Amino acid sequence: MDFSLTDEQQLIRETARAFCEREIVPRAREWDRSERMDTGIVAKLADVGFLGCALPEEHGGMGLDTISYCLVMEELGRADSSVRGIVSVNNGLAGKTIAKWGTEEQRAEWLPRMASGEALGCYGLTEPGSGSDPASLVTRAERVPAAGGGDDWVINGSKIFITLGSWAGVCLVFARTGGEGPRGITCFLVPTASEGFSAVKIDGKLGLRAQDTAELFLDGVRVPDSARLGDEGAGFKVAMSALDNGRISLAAGSVGIAQGCVDACLAYAAERKQFGRPIATFQLVQELIADTAVETEAARMLTYLAAWKADNGEPYTLAASQAKYYASEVAVRAANAAVQVHGGYGYVDEYPVQKYLRDARVSTLYEGTSQIQKLLIGRALTGESAFL
């Protein structure tokens, strides 16, 4: 397999980097400090095509291959992971899931609006009592007769730590429609303007401070059966396929954080002088930078491998878990090393590395913790499940 970039992919990377330097980097520190992002960024992301970059062209997207999509995610992660989350969730977790599992009517209704920024998508799986064990979720959907014939569903429950929860126009809500366990779960496309649907923004996060993260409440939310995404009882399969895509997105964003740390260290080490010479000449500083650069490149290659498998129709669940696990841990190590290279200056937000460290930390937690990824990788390799 050849991971050399085509001319078109190089142009995509250059376009993404130029956009980030112009629209995101100058504002990232202010957004981080205030824990509020200018909602105008949504229209700008739509204008450059990023909100639908991985979505089908026939539904308003750019139809990028997965490696090209990863290039966009990497540049956004390098600039500001809070913005990367908007594009990643709208494309990877929500949009590609609708594209795969939705009816033609569902795709036509939602994908163009998601690509244009009119109605962002969010992914409502995690609950206060079910994170690493999504099969134990308790949000419930009950089938009831519809006024004009057929069936509706009434949904009650709550979700937590939902990216874009209070910005989104549609939420993929996973609810229990049958018995216990994964086979009793169904996915629904729920408009966030529905009566009984509410969102409360979560503030005070360690990282991703500007990103919209919310707790969702569904109190008697009524949707038609046509809002069901996939078959009744197939929601767990829908959720896991979404996470395969989301993990590739997150791996690429983590590579972006790590690359940002390398770039910041190279610039700082060249200009910072101690003992009469640039600290770039010191052996132990070079060791920190060298280790970070090598791990960053290794994480990038694992991410590209997962993306290549997805583009070529090969199973990529294992590769996505490997890439997400390794890249997220590399991002944390890279940011920690970058703070060390910067010394005291790395501890304040005059330089970007302390924000990289805070933003990187959550990447080992969401879309499956590092410990869960190890169990998924172990199960795939041994054929034995360590889950109860």
N, C-alpha and C positions, 0 to 999 in steps of 0.2 A: 504494500500500500504506500502511496505517495502523499505525504503531508505538505509538500511544497504548495504555496498559495498561487492560484491563478491570478491573472491581471485583474479580473473582476473582483476577486476576493481582496486583493491589495487595495483596490479602490474603495471597497466597502470599509475596510479598516481605516483608511485615511479619512474617509467621510465621517466615520464615527468619531475618530479622534478630534477632528476639526470641530465637529459639533460640540463635543464635550468641553474642549478648551474655550469655546466661545460662549456656550449657554449654561454650563454646569459648574466648572471649576471656579469661576469668579464668585459664585453664590453659595458654594457648598458649606463654607465655614459659617456664614450667616444663618443658613437654614439649620445647620447642626446646633448652633447655639440657641436658636429660638424654638427648636423642636417643631418648626412649621416650614413646609415647602410651598413655594408659590405655585398655585394650581395652574398658572399659565404655562408651566412646563409641559403639561399634557398636550396642549395644542401644538407646541413646538416639536414634541416627540412624534406626533401624528404627521406634521408637515414634512418631516424628514423621512417618514415611513417606518420608524422603528416600532410603533405600537402594533403594527401588523406585519413586522418583517418576516416572521416565520409562518404566517397564515397564507392560505391559498390565494392566488391572484384573482381567481373568479369571485372571491368574496372580499375583495378590497385590500388584500395583503400584498406583500412583495414576493412571497413564495421562495424565500431564501433556503438554500440547503442548510443542513445543521451546522456544518463547519463555519459557513458564513455567518450564521446566527450567533455562533460562539464568539466570533470576532467582535460583533457588536456588544455582546455581553461583557467581554473582557475589557473593552474600552470604557464602557459604562461603570464597571466595577473599579477600574483604575481612577475614574473621576469622582464617583460618589455612589456607593452601594445603595443608598436610599432611592436614587433615581433608577438604578439597575433593577431594583425590585419591582418597580412599576411595569417595566417592559417585560421582565422575566415572568411575572405572574400573569399578565395579560396575554402573553404569547404561549408560554410553556405549560403552565398549570391549567389555565382556563381555555384559551383559544384553541390550542392544538387538541385539547380533550373534546371540545365541541365539534371540531373538524373531524375527529375520528369516530366519535360515538353518536353524534347528533343526526337527526333526520335532515333532509334537504331543507325543510321549512325552518328548522332550528338554526341551521347554518346560515341561511339567508336572512333570518331575523336578527341574529346577534353578531356574527363575525364582521360584517361591514361597519357596524356601529362601534365595535371594539377597536377595529383598525383606525377609525377616524377619531377616536377619543370621545365620541358621543356617549358611550356606555362602556366603561372599563369592566373587566371581569375579575372576580375574586374566587377563591377556592376555600369553601367552608367545610373542612374535615375535622380539625382539632377542636376538642371540647375541654372544659375545665377538668374533667375526670378521665379523659382519654387522649393521650398524646402519642407515645410510642406504641400503644396498643389501640389502633383505630377501630379494630373489630369490636371493641367494647363500647362504642359510642351509644348514647342514650336518646339523642334527639329522635323524635318519632313522627312519622307521617301516617295518618289514618285515611283510608279510602272512604269517601262519602258520595252520595248521589249528587250529580250536578243538576242545576235548575232546568236546563234544556235537554236533559238526557245524558247518558254516559256517566263518567266518574270525575270527581275532583279529589284532591288530597288536601288535608289540613295538617300543617306541620307545627310542632311545638318543641322548643328546646333552645339551646344556646351553643355558640361557637366562640373560641378565644384565639388570640394572636393571629388574626386574619389580616394579612397584608391587603391594602386597598379596601378594607371593610367598610369604611365610611365614604370612600370616593367612588366605589363601583356602582354600575347600573344593573349588573346581574351577578348573582352568586351561585356557584355550584354547591348546593347544599346536600350533604350526605345524611340520610335519615333512615331509621330503622322501620322497615315495613313488614318484617316477619319476625322469626324467632331470634335467639341469641347467636352471636358469631358473625363471621363475614358474609354468610349466605343470606342474612336477613336485612341487608342494606341496599338502598336504592338511591340514585342520584337525581336531583331535580334542579332545573334552571329556574331560579327564583328572582324575579325583578325586585331590586331593593326598595322600590317605591311601593311595594305591596303593603296593604294594611296589616299591621301587626309585626312588621319587620322594622327593627331599630338597630342602630350601631352606636357604640360609645368608644371614642378614641382612647387609646392607651398611651399615656405619657410617662416620662421618667425612665425610659429605656437606657441601658448602658450604651448601646450603639444603634445604628439606623434611626437616629433620633428624629430626623426630618420625615421619615417614611410614615405614611398613614398605616397604623396598626390598630385594630379595633376588636372589641368584643361584640358579638352579634346576638340579638335576642329575637326569637321567632315565637310569637304569641298568637296562635290560631291563624297562621298565614295560610291562605287558601290559594292553590294553584290548580289548573286543569291537568288532566292526565297527559295532555300534549306537552306539558313542561317536563315530563320524565325524560332523563337522558340515559339511554340504554334500557335494557330490559329490567323489569321488576326483579329485585334480588341480585342484580349484577353490579350494584354500586361499588362493591369492594374492588372488583376488577377494573372498573372505571377509575377509581381513586389511585390504584397502584400504577396503572398505565400513565396517569398524569404525573405521578412522582418520578417515573423513569425520565420523562422529559424535563421536569423541574430540576432534577438532580444534575443533568447535563448543563442546564442554564446556570445553576448555582456553582458548579465546578468552574465554568468559564469565568463567572464573576469573581470567584476566589483567586483564579489565576491573575485577573486584573489587579486585585489588591496586592498580590505578591509582586507583580511586575512594577506596580506603583512604588512599592517599598524599595525595590532594587534601584529604580530611577532616582528616588529621593536620596538614597544613600550615596549613590555615585556623585550626585551634584553636591551634596553637603560635604562629603569626604574630600572633594577636590578644593573646596573653598575654605573649609575650617582648618586653621593652623593651631598646632600645639607643639611645644618644644622646638619652635622655630621652623616647622615644616608642615605641609598638609597631612592630615591624619590618614589620607589615602595611602601614604607611604608606610604605615604601620602594619606589621604582619598580622596582628590579631584583628584589626579592622578589615583587612583584606580577607581574612578567614570568614568573618561574618558575612561579608558581601558575596564571597565565592559560594559558600554553602547555600545562601538564599537564592542566588542565581541558578545554581544547578537544580535545586528542588523546584523552583518555579518552572524551569524548562521541562522537568519530568512530569509535573502536574499538567502542564499544557499538552504534552504528548498523550497522557492518559485521557484527557478531555477530548482531544481530537480523535482518539481511537473510538471512544464511545460515540462521538458524532459521526464518524465514518461508518460504523456499524449501522447506526440509525439510517443514514443516507443510502446504504446498500442493501437494506432489507434484511439484515442479520439480527438475531436476538441481541438486545443491548442492555437488558436489565442488570446483568452482572457488571458490565463495563461502566454503566452509569453509576452504580454503587461504588465501584473502585475509584472512579474519577472524583465523585463527590467526597468520599471519605478522605482521599489523599490530598486533594486540592484545598479542602477546607482546613485541614490540619497544617498544611504548608502555609496558608495565608496567615494563620495565627503565629506560627514560628517566624515567618518573614517579618511581620509587623513587630513582634517582640525584639527581633534582632535589629530592626530599623530604629526603634526607640533607643536601643543600646548604642548604636553608632552615633546617633544624634546627642547622646548624653542628656543633660538637663533640658536642652531645647526640644528634645523629643517628647517631653512631658507636657508641653503647652501647645496650643493650637495655632501658633505662628507657623509651624511646619505641619504637614499633613499626616505624619506617621502615627501620632497618638490616636487620631480618628480612624486610621486604618486598623489599629489594634482593636479598638472598640467595635468597629463594624465587622471585623473578621470573626470575632468571638462567637457571634450567634450562628455563623455558618456551620459550626460543628454541632448545632442543636436542631435547627429546623429542617424540614423535609427528611427527617430521619437522623437521629444523633449518630455520632461516630461509632458508638457502641452498637447501635442497631445495624449500621452498615457492615460492621464486622460479622455480625450474626448472619446477615443476608449473604455476604460473600462466603462465609463458612458453609452455609447451607448449600449454596450453588456448587461449591467445590467438592464437598464430601457426600452430598445427597442426604445428609442427616440434619434435621431441624432442632435447634436449641431452644426454639420457642415452645412454650407450654401448649 
